[in-house]
Amino acid sequence: MSTKEERLRDYVRGHSKSGHPLSVLEAFDKFSSDLEWTMHVGETKGVVLDQAIRDLQPKVCLELGTYCGYSAIRMARQLRTGGRVIGVEHSQKFADIARDTVRHAGLGKMVKMIVGSSSQVIPQLKSQHGVSQVDFVFLDHAESLYTTDLKLLERHELLSTGSVILADNVMHPGAPDFLKYVRGSPRYECSFHPATVRTVDGNTVQDGMMKAVYYHRRI
Ligand SMILES: C[S@@+](CC[C@H](N)C(=O)[O-])C[C@H]1O[C@@H](n2cnc3c(N)ncnc32)[C@H](O)[C@@H]1O
């Protein structure tokens, strides 16, 4: 018996054009809307992610929570030459599927997957993965870890002035501690992007993404 994510991978392979990221994203969205709900960021909030990437043109994007590769593909397809996405995913099975879908989209050279738990991987980014700074961080793993992991990124001096943090699901399921932290810190300039989303039960709920721009010298 296959898992939902294996079925998603097979569907995406069979219903998209190899080397064509947009068709891969569309196949993900169609699987989730027509067949089985999946937890990727989706088109509505994906547009907010696209805009943030287009505005910043980051060299290094860090994604915490890559699942099956949808948002990694969304980011990588817009990067300029030399740009890359580092995806951190604690499930080996999801990380393998993400590698597969990213390769299928033709973006394998731009996305590096690290399998591990965010709070363990972040302190190793410099020493073990050659990442000295991150320009863009997509927080999409566990809302309860958003603040801890952001503080880890600060402590390990991985952020610099102008680095952008985009956090998903800040209203649903919700990340109140994270919102309080970034809104209350002089180091961050925040903007909220509301969005309605479809839940696993088929309900429509109000959610949103928080964009926080980091300023190193303000404290
Ligand atoms: C909402 S999904 C990510 C969706 C993905 N960003 C997308 O839009 O295609 C959350 C993912 O985070 C992973 N995850 C949860 N906690 C994590 C942690 N502490 N470290 C790394 N990955 C984690 C889960 O296994 C899951 O695949």
The ligand as an ORCA input file, in Angstrom:
! r2SCAN-3c Opt
* xyz 0 1
  C       3.531     22.225      5.844
  S       4.728     21.039      5.427
  C       5.816     21.953      4.378
  C       5.236     22.251      3.041
  C       6.237     22.783      2.025
  N       6.936     23.934      2.531
  C       5.536     23.146      0.743
  O       4.846     24.170      0.745
  O       5.652     22.414     -0.237
  C       5.681     20.884      6.906
  C       6.878     19.973      6.776
  O       7.763     20.260      7.843
  C       8.364     19.055      8.275
  N       8.866     19.318      9.634
  C       8.131     19.460     10.779
  N       8.932     19.763     11.812
  C      10.192     19.831     11.320
  C      11.450     20.114     11.892
  N      11.579     20.433     13.181
  N      12.539     20.090     11.104
  C      12.434     19.809      9.772
  N      11.263     19.518      9.183
  C      10.157     19.540      9.924
  C       7.262     18.028      8.143
  O       7.787     16.721      8.052
  C       6.567     18.485      6.868
  O       7.094     17.834      5.757
*
